[in-house]
């Protein structure tokens, strides 16, 4: 096996800046239950597993909340959640939405108190970075419509796009401003050290986009552009996540400043790897692409190894690819398949 000549940070930056890395960098997204099974299978702790599997996972930094103590059972947004056991794993699900009952902006203003950017302390971020010069740093970003759906309830949030656009605009302005100020303060606290910033919204379902494109252009894209502009002005790369099928608005996202596309769920309609690479490969870095709906959880280790090689051939052709699962590896996944993913990635990722 060739000898590594780059740190994980250098390897990521090479790909992000369209330069050749020593090998393809690899990342991992995984739910706790699947991680526990992997560590038990490997007989080691998390850091040792990352080292043995040669995973180049980023270091995510962020502030500490120091604002008013929320009411018992609620989070800082006034949201109540519950843990649901689905048999093979658990997820935290929404139990109540604090803005669901309000019918106007005036009612929200009269009854709801928004968190303030001053409710977070940024002074510990330099300590988070200390000793991690070898890792790529991720910090800041936004995903406000996801938060809006939590605050209003999923069904009401989508109805609002048609019936209550003034509420959507008002709330998104609030949410984007909080995210903008948090991101700005992270950049100011460790200037020049953040290299990845997560500017995201889940736009797609399995078979197509979940919004009318005009709704994206009215409610989301102008605000996302402001976040992307801030990110690029501070030397960080715009890492844009959206699940599912949303090829219809990919050109819009590229035009407003996205640089990295995650998670490349290529089994979704219109998201085939060949088409994405052909049409957008000169403008996007691809992150993800190893299918976690079928291949990783239900395939064999050989199936996983073959998909890694396919992704290198298709998405990695000419560079611009970071190997990772296409979203979180789920609890049903055999640990042997996870090991196969990264062993194949390391074996075949050299350039």
ABEGO torsion letter per residue (X at the ends): XBBBABBAAAAAAAAAAGBBBABBBBBBBBBAAAAAAAAAAAGBBAAAAAAAAGBBBBBBBBBBBABBBBBBGBBAAGBBBBBBBAGABBBBBBABBAAAABABAAAAAAABBBBBAAABBAAAAAAAABGAAABBBBBEEBBAAAAAAAAAEAAAAAAAAAABAAAAAAAAAAAAAAAAAAAAAAAAABBGABABBBBBBBABBAAEBABBAAAAAAAAAAAAAAAAAAAAAAGBBBBBBBBEBAAAAAAAAAAAGBABBOAGBAABBGABAAAAAAAAAAABBBBEGBBAAAAAAABBAAAAAAAAAAAAAAAABGEGBBBBBBEBBBAABBAAAAAAAAAAAAAAABX
